[in-house]
Amino acid sequence: NCTQCAQHVHSLFLQRPEAFFTGCAHEWRVAARVPINFFVMAGRHVRETFGAYTHEAFVDEAYLTALATQRSKRASVIVTDAVVVHFSFAFQHMERQAEMLDAYRKLAKNTALHANL
């Protein structure tokens, strides 16, 4: 979780993002807690799911990946090609943060790369 490690991984990804894509997605319909780093849900369900969470006393990972799946009867998905979950932890202070964020913004607009995903 060191700053240099995070910067290194960001740099590797930004240099060759296509090298990180596997095409793997896994779906399940039973309550199963998984790391939230790879968790996704359909956008049309986000407001309902997150709105319900405000009244829960569960850790977000356990709620989103297990309990919400069980209650909603909707499939949950892990996408191993998730690009970025968070930029850095509170104690990581990236050098050239603005430049790195600009590189991610540029990557987000790269339609040619998106077409290959």
VMD Tcl script that builds the backbone (N, CA, C; Angstrom):
set m [mol new atoms 351]
animate dup $m
set s [atomselect $m all]
$s set {name element resname resid chain x y z} {
  {N N ASN 1 A 0.810 -1.206 0.000}
  {CA C ASN 1 A 0.000 0.000 0.000}
  {C C ASN 1 A 0.852 1.268 0.000}
  {N N CYS 2 A 2.091 1.157 -0.373}
  {CA C CYS 2 A 2.981 2.320 -0.367}
  {C C CYS 2 A 2.707 3.214 -1.573}
  {N N THR 3 A 3.061 4.458 -1.434}
  {CA C THR 3 A 2.852 5.424 -2.507}
  {C C THR 3 A 3.603 5.036 -3.776}
  {N N GLN 4 A 4.861 4.606 -3.637}
  {CA C GLN 4 A 5.645 4.229 -4.820}
  {C C GLN 4 A 5.016 3.043 -5.547}
  {N N CYS 5 A 4.482 2.098 -4.795}
  {CA C CYS 5 A 3.824 0.935 -5.417}
  {C C CYS 5 A 2.609 1.378 -6.215}
  {N N ALA 6 A 1.794 2.236 -5.624}
  {CA C ALA 6 A 0.596 2.724 -6.303}
  {C C ALA 6 A 0.967 3.489 -7.564}
  {N N GLN 7 A 1.958 4.366 -7.467}
  {CA C GLN 7 A 2.403 5.121 -8.639}
  {C C GLN 7 A 2.892 4.181 -9.736}
  {N N HIS 8 A 3.599 3.136 -9.358}
  {CA C HIS 8 A 4.118 2.177 -10.325}
  {C C HIS 8 A 2.974 1.477 -11.075}
  {N N VAL 9 A 1.982 1.018 -10.339}
  {CA C VAL 9 A 0.859 0.319 -10.974}
  {C C VAL 9 A 0.076 1.270 -11.874}
  {N N HIS 10 A -0.165 2.490 -11.414}
  {CA C HIS 10 A -0.847 3.479 -12.261}
  {C C HIS 10 A -0.050 3.700 -13.549}
  {N N SER 11 A 1.264 3.852 -13.423}
  {CA C SER 11 A 2.108 4.084 -14.599}
  {C C SER 11 A 2.047 2.915 -15.575}
  {N N LEU 12 A 2.136 1.700 -15.047}
  {CA C LEU 12 A 2.047 0.520 -15.916}
  {C C LEU 12 A 0.729 0.499 -16.670}
  {N N PHE 13 A -0.353 0.767 -15.957}
  {CA C PHE 13 A -1.664 0.737 -16.590}
  {C C PHE 13 A -1.791 1.821 -17.647}
  {N N LEU 14 A -1.373 3.023 -17.328}
  {CA C LEU 14 A -1.521 4.128 -18.273}
  {C C LEU 14 A -0.656 3.954 -19.513}
  {N N GLN 15 A 0.470 3.264 -19.394}
  {CA C GLN 15 A 1.333 3.023 -20.549}
  {C C GLN 15 A 0.727 1.995 -21.503}
  {N N ARG 16 A 0.116 0.934 -20.956}
  {CA C ARG 16 A -0.434 -0.148 -21.792}
  {C C ARG 16 A -1.713 -0.695 -21.176}
  {N N PRO 17 A -2.802 0.061 -21.184}
  {CA C PRO 17 A -4.032 -0.410 -20.538}
  {C C PRO 17 A -4.555 -1.714 -21.125}
  {N N GLU 18 A -4.343 -1.925 -22.414}
  {CA C GLU 18 A -4.847 -3.148 -23.045}
  {C C GLU 18 A -4.213 -4.408 -22.450}
  {N N ALA 19 A -3.040 -4.286 -21.862}
  {CA C ALA 19 A -2.372 -5.445 -21.258}
  {C C ALA 19 A -3.086 -5.924 -19.998}
  {N N PHE 20 A -3.976 -5.103 -19.447}
  {CA C PHE 20 A -4.675 -5.452 -18.213}
  {C C PHE 20 A -6.035 -6.103 -18.471}
  {N N PHE 21 A -6.502 -6.106 -19.710}
  {CA C PHE 21 A -7.841 -6.613 -20.003}
  {C C PHE 21 A -7.825 -8.108 -20.268}
  {N N THR 22 A -8.735 -8.807 -19.610}
  {CA C THR 22 A -8.819 -10.262 -19.754}
  {C C THR 22 A -10.130 -10.711 -20.384}
  {N N GLY 23 A -11.144 -9.866 -20.310}
  {CA C GLY 23 A -12.453 -10.253 -20.816}
  {C C GLY 23 A -13.247 -11.106 -19.845}
  {N N CYS 24 A -12.772 -11.240 -18.617}
  {CA C CYS 24 A -13.442 -12.100 -17.638}
  {C C CYS 24 A -14.522 -11.353 -16.867}
  {N N ALA 25 A -15.679 -11.965 -16.760}
  {CA C ALA 25 A -16.767 -11.466 -15.913}
  {C C ALA 25 A -17.415 -12.686 -15.274}
  {N N HIS 26 A -17.733 -12.569 -14.003}
  {CA C HIS 26 A -18.332 -13.674 -13.266}
  {C C HIS 26 A -19.609 -13.191 -12.612}
  {N N GLU 27 A -20.663 -13.968 -12.720}
  {CA C GLU 27 A -21.977 -13.589 -12.208}
  {C C GLU 27 A -22.434 -14.600 -11.172}
  {N N TRP 28 A -23.129 -14.117 -10.129}
  {CA C TRP 28 A -23.696 -15.020 -9.129}
  {C C TRP 28 A -24.998 -14.452 -8.605}
  {N N ARG 29 A -25.839 -15.307 -8.059}
  {CA C ARG 29 A -27.156 -14.903 -7.564}
  {C C ARG 29 A -27.396 -15.293 -6.111}
  {N N VAL 30 A -26.370 -15.738 -5.411}
  {CA C VAL 30 A -26.492 -16.083 -3.995}
  {C C VAL 30 A -25.659 -15.100 -3.186}
  {N N ALA 31 A -25.972 -14.984 -1.904}
  {CA C ALA 31 A -25.216 -14.070 -1.043}
  {C C ALA 31 A -23.784 -14.568 -0.898}
  {N N ALA 32 A -22.841 -13.814 -1.405}
  {CA C ALA 32 A -21.429 -14.186 -1.324}
  {C C ALA 32 A -20.606 -12.912 -1.215}
  {N N ARG 33 A -19.931 -12.747 -0.105}
  {CA C ARG 33 A -19.108 -11.546 0.070}
  {C C ARG 33 A -17.832 -11.678 -0.753}
  {N N VAL 34 A -17.575 -10.684 -1.556}
  {CA C VAL 34 A -16.374 -10.648 -2.383}
  {C C VAL 34 A -15.721 -9.277 -2.216}
  {N N PRO 35 A -14.451 -9.138 -2.565}
  {CA C PRO 35 A -13.813 -7.824 -2.487}
  {C C PRO 35 A -14.543 -6.817 -3.363}
  {N N ILE 36 A -14.793 -5.679 -2.828}
  {CA C ILE 36 A -15.565 -4.669 -3.548}
  {C C ILE 36 A -14.777 -4.072 -4.710}
  {N N ASN 37 A -13.479 -4.321 -4.762}
  {CA C ASN 37 A -12.633 -3.770 -5.819}
  {C C ASN 37 A -13.118 -4.114 -7.217}
  {N N PHE 38 A -13.785 -5.253 -7.381}
  {CA C PHE 38 A -14.192 -5.705 -8.705}
  {C C PHE 38 A -15.702 -5.699 -8.895}
  {N N PHE 39 A -16.436 -5.263 -7.900}
  {CA C PHE 39 A -17.890 -5.356 -7.909}
  {C C PHE 39 A -18.508 -4.282 -8.791}
  {N N VAL 40 A -19.501 -4.651 -9.583}
  {CA C VAL 40 A -20.251 -3.691 -10.397}
  {C C VAL 40 A -21.738 -4.019 -10.298}
  {N N MET 41 A -22.565 -3.060 -10.659}
  {CA C MET 41 A -24.007 -3.304 -10.773}
  {C C MET 41 A -24.536 -2.417 -11.884}
  {N N ALA 42 A -25.674 -2.782 -12.405}
  {CA C ALA 42 A -26.290 -1.993 -13.465}
  {C C ALA 42 A -26.653 -0.616 -12.922}
  {N N GLY 43 A -26.372 0.405 -13.689}
  {CA C GLY 43 A -26.635 1.775 -13.259}
  {C C GLY 43 A -28.075 2.033 -12.867}
  {N N ARG 44 A -28.993 1.362 -13.530}
  {CA C ARG 44 A -30.408 1.592 -13.229}
  {C C ARG 44 A -30.797 1.122 -11.827}
  {N N HIS 45 A -29.945 0.332 -11.173}
  {CA C HIS 45 A -30.240 -0.165 -9.825}
  {C C HIS 45 A -29.474 0.560 -8.725}
  {N N VAL 46 A -28.578 1.466 -9.103}
  {CA C VAL 46 A -27.697 2.099 -8.117}
  {C C VAL 46 A -28.472 2.915 -7.090}
  {N N ARG 47 A -29.362 3.784 -7.524}
  {CA C ARG 47 A -30.092 4.655 -6.588}
  {C C ARG 47 A -30.881 3.840 -5.572}
  {N N GLU 48 A -31.591 2.842 -6.047}
  {CA C GLU 48 A -32.386 1.992 -5.148}
  {C C GLU 48 A -31.476 1.257 -4.146}
  {N N THR 49 A -30.401 0.668 -4.637}
  {CA C THR 49 A -29.503 -0.122 -3.789}
  {C C THR 49 A -28.781 0.749 -2.774}
  {N N PHE 50 A -28.214 1.848 -3.228}
  {CA C PHE 50 A -27.493 2.723 -2.310}
  {C C PHE 50 A -28.449 3.442 -1.364}
  {N N GLY 51 A -29.656 3.749 -1.840}
  {CA C GLY 51 A -30.653 4.370 -0.967}
  {C C GLY 51 A -31.050 3.454 0.174}
  {N N ALA 52 A -31.198 2.181 -0.117}
  {CA C ALA 52 A -31.539 1.208 0.917}
  {C C ALA 52 A -30.397 1.040 1.912}
  {N N TYR 53 A -29.168 1.216 1.436}
  {CA C TYR 53 A -27.999 1.026 2.299}
  {C C TYR 53 A -27.922 2.060 3.416}
  {N N THR 54 A -28.476 3.249 3.199}
  {CA C THR 54 A -28.377 4.301 4.218}
  {C C THR 54 A -29.045 3.904 5.530}
  {N N HIS 55 A -29.921 2.923 5.489}
  {CA C HIS 55 A -30.628 2.472 6.694}
  {C C HIS 55 A -30.056 1.180 7.256}
  {N N GLU 56 A -28.930 0.740 6.737}
  {CA C GLU 56 A -28.322 -0.517 7.167}
  {C C GLU 56 A -27.140 -0.267 8.099}
  {N N ALA 57 A -26.816 -1.269 8.875}
  {CA C ALA 57 A -25.666 -1.189 9.789}
  {C C ALA 57 A -24.557 -2.133 9.326}
  {N N PHE 58 A -24.492 -2.391 8.039}
  {CA C PHE 58 A -23.507 -3.314 7.492}
  {C C PHE 58 A -22.349 -2.556 6.874}
  {N N VAL 59 A -21.202 -3.190 6.821}
  {CA C VAL 59 A -20.068 -2.662 6.075}
  {C C VAL 59 A -20.473 -2.662 4.604}
  {N N ASP 60 A -20.085 -1.646 3.861}
  {CA C ASP 60 A -20.533 -1.531 2.473}
  {C C ASP 60 A -20.194 -2.742 1.629}
  {N N GLU 61 A -19.016 -3.327 1.807}
  {CA C GLU 61 A -18.620 -4.488 1.005}
  {C C GLU 61 A -19.567 -5.668 1.247}
  {N N ALA 62 A -19.824 -5.966 2.493}
  {CA C ALA 62 A -20.722 -7.088 2.815}
  {C C ALA 62 A -22.137 -6.813 2.314}
  {N N TYR 63 A -22.591 -5.590 2.456}
  {CA C TYR 63 A -23.940 -5.248 2.013}
  {C C TYR 63 A -24.066 -5.337 0.497}
  {N N LEU 64 A -23.171 -4.666 -0.208}
  {CA C LEU 64 A -23.294 -4.586 -1.663}
  {C C LEU 64 A -23.041 -5.913 -2.364}
  {N N THR 65 A -22.108 -6.702 -1.869}
  {CA C THR 65 A -21.760 -7.927 -2.579}
  {C C THR 65 A -22.527 -9.147 -2.101}
  {N N ALA 66 A -23.167 -9.083 -0.959}
  {CA C ALA 66 A -23.875 -10.265 -0.460}
  {C C ALA 66 A -25.342 -9.964 -0.169}
  {N N LEU 67 A -25.600 -9.112 0.790}
  {CA C LEU 67 A -26.982 -8.895 1.232}
  {C C LEU 67 A -27.866 -8.289 0.141}
  {N N ALA 68 A -27.363 -7.291 -0.574}
  {CA C ALA 68 A -28.166 -6.678 -1.640}
  {C C ALA 68 A -28.476 -7.685 -2.737}
  {N N THR 69 A -27.535 -8.536 -3.043}
  {CA C THR 69 A -27.766 -9.583 -4.044}
  {C C THR 69 A -28.867 -10.526 -3.576}
  {N N GLN 70 A -28.784 -10.932 -2.335}
  {CA C GLN 70 A -29.777 -11.850 -1.781}
  {C C GLN 70 A -31.164 -11.212 -1.750}
  {N N ARG 71 A -31.254 -9.979 -1.280}
  {CA C ARG 71 A -32.552 -9.311 -1.157}
  {C C ARG 71 A -33.179 -8.984 -2.499}
  {N N SER 72 A -32.387 -8.520 -3.439}
  {CA C SER 72 A -32.931 -8.066 -4.723}
  {C C SER 72 A -33.209 -9.202 -5.694}
  {N N LYS 73 A -32.568 -10.336 -5.477}
  {CA C LYS 73 A -32.661 -11.479 -6.382}
  {C C LYS 73 A -32.078 -11.160 -7.764}
  {N N ARG 74 A -31.300 -10.059 -7.836}
  {CA C ARG 74 A -30.612 -9.696 -9.073}
  {C C ARG 74 A -29.192 -10.237 -9.008}
  {N N ALA 75 A -28.681 -10.593 -10.134}
  {CA C ALA 75 A -27.318 -11.115 -10.180}
  {C C ALA 75 A -26.316 -10.028 -9.820}
  {N N SER 76 A -25.258 -10.432 -9.164}
  {CA C SER 76 A -24.113 -9.554 -8.939}
  {C C SER 76 A -23.027 -10.006 -9.900}
  {N N VAL 77 A -22.123 -9.109 -10.186}
  {CA C VAL 77 A -21.106 -9.382 -11.193}
  {C C VAL 77 A -19.752 -8.918 -10.693}
  {N N ILE 78 A -18.741 -9.697 -10.988}
  {CA C ILE 78 A -17.364 -9.258 -10.811}
  {C C ILE 78 A -16.790 -9.110 -12.210}
  {N N VAL 79 A -16.243 -7.948 -12.480}
  {CA C VAL 79 A -15.578 -7.709 -13.747}
  {C C VAL 79 A -14.099 -7.539 -13.438}
  {N N THR 80 A -13.314 -8.488 -13.852}
  {CA C THR 80 A -11.886 -8.421 -13.509}
  {C C THR 80 A -11.147 -7.367 -14.315}
  {N N ASP 81 A -11.790 -6.815 -15.316}
  {CA C ASP 81 A -11.172 -5.750 -16.098}
  {C C ASP 81 A -11.526 -4.363 -15.576}
  {N N ALA 82 A -12.015 -4.259 -14.347}
  {CA C ALA 82 A -12.306 -2.957 -13.764}
  {C C ALA 82 A -11.047 -2.099 -13.850}
  {N N VAL 83 A -11.197 -0.877 -14.271}
  {CA C VAL 83 A -10.033 -0.033 -14.526}
  {C C VAL 83 A -9.469 0.538 -13.227}
  {N N VAL 84 A -10.241 1.328 -12.521}
  {CA C VAL 84 A -9.758 1.949 -11.287}
  {C C VAL 84 A -10.903 2.014 -10.307}
  {N N VAL 85 A -10.649 1.598 -9.098}
  {CA C VAL 85 A -11.657 1.696 -8.062}
  {C C VAL 85 A -11.455 2.979 -7.273}
  {N N HIS 86 A -10.236 3.239 -6.913}
  {CA C HIS 86 A -9.905 4.489 -6.247}
  {C C HIS 86 A -8.495 4.892 -6.651}
  {N N PHE 87 A -8.247 6.173 -6.574}
  {CA C PHE 87 A -6.966 6.712 -7.027}
  {C C PHE 87 A -5.855 6.420 -6.033}
  {N N SER 88 A -6.134 6.633 -4.746}
  {CA C SER 88 A -5.126 6.371 -3.721}
  {C C SER 88 A -5.793 6.293 -2.360}
  {N N PHE 89 A -5.119 5.655 -1.428}
  {CA C PHE 89 A -5.578 5.639 -0.049}
  {C C PHE 89 A -5.209 6.967 0.601}
  {N N ALA 90 A -5.787 7.264 1.741}
  {CA C ALA 90 A -5.569 8.550 2.417}
  {C C ALA 90 A -4.096 8.830 2.692}
  {N N PHE 91 A -3.329 7.796 2.979}
  {CA C PHE 91 A -1.925 8.007 3.330}
  {C C PHE 91 A -0.993 7.991 2.128}
  {N N GLN 92 A -1.522 7.768 0.942}
  {CA C GLN 92 A -0.697 7.788 -0.259}
  {C C GLN 92 A -0.781 9.178 -0.879}
  {N N HIS 93 A 0.344 9.766 -1.155}
  {CA C HIS 93 A 0.385 11.099 -1.749}
  {C C HIS 93 A 1.173 11.013 -3.051}
  {N N MET 94 A 0.440 10.859 -4.141}
  {CA C MET 94 A 1.048 10.665 -5.443}
  {C C MET 94 A 1.797 11.913 -5.901}
  {N N GLU 95 A 2.924 11.695 -6.549}
  {CA C GLU 95 A 3.620 12.787 -7.212}
  {C C GLU 95 A 2.873 13.077 -8.510}
  {N N ARG 96 A 2.838 14.302 -8.910}
  {CA C ARG 96 A 2.207 14.700 -10.180}
  {C C ARG 96 A 0.761 14.182 -10.290}
  {N N GLN 97 A -0.019 14.362 -9.241}
  {CA C GLN 97 A -1.402 13.865 -9.241}
  {C C GLN 97 A -2.215 14.436 -10.390}
  {N N ALA 98 A -2.081 15.724 -10.627}
  {CA C ALA 98 A -2.871 16.360 -11.686}
  {C C ALA 98 A -2.562 15.749 -13.045}
  {N N GLU 99 A -1.291 15.500 -13.315}
  {CA C GLU 99 A -0.903 14.884 -14.590}
  {C C GLU 99 A -1.478 13.480 -14.718}
  {N N MET 100 A -1.423 12.723 -13.627}
  {CA C MET 100 A -1.923 11.354 -13.669}
  {C C MET 100 A -3.440 11.336 -13.878}
  {N N LEU 101 A -4.152 12.215 -13.197}
  {CA C LEU 101 A -5.603 12.284 -13.382}
  {C C LEU 101 A -5.957 12.719 -14.798}
  {N N ASP 102 A -5.176 13.638 -15.364}
  {CA C ASP 102 A -5.394 14.045 -16.761}
  {C C ASP 102 A -5.194 12.862 -17.705}
  {N N ALA 103 A -4.205 12.022 -17.425}
  {CA C ALA 103 A -3.969 10.835 -18.253}
  {C C ALA 103 A -5.172 9.895 -18.184}
  {N N TYR 104 A -5.770 9.750 -17.014}
  {CA C TYR 104 A -6.969 8.912 -16.891}
  {C C TYR 104 A -8.160 9.535 -17.619}
  {N N ARG 105 A -8.284 10.851 -17.549}
  {CA C ARG 105 A -9.372 11.521 -18.278}
  {C C ARG 105 A -9.226 11.288 -19.783}
  {N N LYS 106 A -8.002 11.399 -20.275}
  {CA C LYS 106 A -7.733 11.157 -21.695}
  {C C LYS 106 A -8.064 9.712 -22.059}
  {N N LEU 107 A -7.664 8.782 -21.202}
  {CA C LEU 107 A -7.950 7.372 -21.431}
  {C C LEU 107 A -9.457 7.115 -21.460}
  {N N ALA 108 A -10.198 7.798 -20.599}
  {CA C ALA 108 A -11.653 7.614 -20.549}
  {C C ALA 108 A -12.325 8.045 -21.850}
  {N N LYS 109 A -11.681 8.931 -22.590}
  {CA C LYS 109 A -12.233 9.412 -23.865}
  {C C LYS 109 A -11.704 8.655 -25.071}
  {N N ASN 110 A -10.871 7.646 -24.841}
  {CA C ASN 110 A -10.245 6.883 -25.916}
  {C C ASN 110 A -11.235 5.856 -26.461}
  {N N THR 111 A -12.030 6.264 -27.434}
  {CA C THR 111 A -13.074 5.388 -27.974}
  {C C THR 111 A -12.501 4.162 -28.686}
  {N N ALA 112 A -11.324 4.297 -29.277}
  {CA C ALA 112 A -10.709 3.147 -29.960}
  {C C ALA 112 A -10.391 2.048 -28.939}
  {N N LEU 113 A -9.883 2.433 -27.770}
  {CA C LEU 113 A -9.593 1.455 -26.729}
  {C C LEU 113 A -10.891 0.829 -26.222}
  {N N HIS 114 A -11.905 1.636 -25.999}
  {CA C HIS 114 A -13.203 1.134 -25.508}
  {C C HIS 114 A -13.814 0.122 -26.465}
  {N N ALA 115 A -13.632 0.346 -27.739}
  {CA C ALA 115 A -14.208 -0.569 -28.742}
  {C C ALA 115 A -13.597 -1.960 -28.642}
  {N N ASN 116 A -12.376 -2.054 -28.123}
  {CA C ASN 116 A -11.700 -3.350 -28.009}
  {C C ASN 116 A -12.016 -4.081 -26.716}
  {N N LEU 117 A -12.735 -3.433 -25.813}
  {CA C LEU 117 A -13.014 -4.071 -24.516}
  {C C LEU 117 A -14.160 -5.042 -24.599}
}
mol reanalyze $m
mol bondsrecalc $m
mol representation Tube
mol addrep $m
